Amino acid sequence: MPLTEKRTFSLPSEQADYIDSLVVSGAYASASEVVRAGLRALKERDSAVERWLREDVAPVYDATITDPSRAIPAKKVFAAIRAQHAGRTKRAKRHA
């Protein structure tokens, strides 16, 4: 196991209770394991967001800067969203 450092943190009761419940349930052997799992999940999420920004968002941004005609005006986008929402609302009312 890599070198470990001891840290002290204050948590709201709700979070502390959740950690305790995970340990009591047997899902984790200790509160430290719960925190380590949470930090691993946070790191994975941050890496996924960074990868998405780098691989998906940045190229589209760069292409739009190179050719602004690729952009869709905000009014058109919001009109499409409103129309889609209205259609879903109508369908939901019919099935209710």
C-alpha positions in Angstrom: 0.0 0.0 0.0 1.3 3.5 -0.8 2.5 5.7 2.0 -0.5 7.2 3.8 -1.0 10.5 5.5 -3.4 11.1 8.4 -5.9 13.9 7.9 -8.8 15.3 10.0 -12.0 16.5 8.4 -15.2 17.9 9.7 -18.4 16.7 8.0 -22.0 17.5 8.3 -23.9 15.0 10.3 -25.8 13.7 7.2 -22.5 12.8 5.5 -20.9 11.3 8.7 -24.1 9.2 9.2 -23.9 8.0 5.6 -20.3 6.9 6.0 -21.2 5.1 9.2 -24.1 3.3 7.5 -21.8 2.1 4.8 -19.3 0.7 7.3 -22.1 -0.8 9.5 -23.6 -2.5 6.4 -20.3 -4.2 5.6 -19.9 -2.5 2.3 -16.7 -0.9 3.6 -14.4 -2.0 6.4 -13.7 1.5 7.6 -14.6 5.2 7.2 -11.2 5.7 5.6 -12.2 3.1 2.9 -15.4 5.0 2.2 -13.5 8.3 1.8 -10.9 6.7 -0.4 -13.6 5.2 -2.6 -15.3 8.6 -2.8 -12.1 10.4 -3.8 -11.4 7.7 -6.5 -14.9 8.3 -7.9 -14.4 12.1 -7.8 -11.1 11.7 -9.6 -12.7 9.5 -12.3 -15.5 12.0 -12.8 -13.1 14.9 -13.1 -11.0 12.9 -15.6 -14.1 12.1 -17.6 -15.2 15.7 -17.7 -11.7 16.8 -18.7 -11.6 14.2 -21.5 -15.0 15.3 -22.7 -13.9 18.9 -22.8 -10.7 18.1 -24.6 -12.1 15.5 -27.1 -15.6 16.7 -27.7 -16.1 20.3 -26.8 -12.8 21.9 -27.8 -12.8 20.6 -31.4 -16.4 21.9 -31.9 -15.4 25.2 -30.4 -12.3 25.4 -32.6 -14.3 24.5 -35.7 -17.0 27.1 -34.9 -14.3 29.8 -34.5 -12.8 28.8 -37.8 -16.2 28.7 -39.5 -18.8 30.8 -37.6 -21.5 29.8 -40.1 -21.6 26.4 -38.3 -23.1 28.1 -35.2 -26.8 27.9 -34.5 -28.4 31.1 -33.2 -29.5 30.8 -29.6 -33.1 31.9 -30.6 -33.3 28.9 -32.9 -31.9 26.5 -30.3 -34.3 27.7 -27.6 -37.3 27.5 -30.0 -36.4 23.9 -30.8 -36.1 23.1 -27.1 -39.5 24.7 -26.3 -41.1 22.8 -29.2 -39.7 19.5 -28.0 -40.8 20.2 -24.4 -44.3 21.2 -25.6 -44.5 17.9 -27.5 -43.4 15.9 -24.5 -45.9 17.7 -22.3 -48.8 16.9 -24.7 -47.8 13.3 -24.8 -47.5 13.0 -21.0 -51.0 14.6 -20.6 -52.5 12.1 -23.1 -51.0 9.2 -21.2 -51.9 10.4 -17.7 
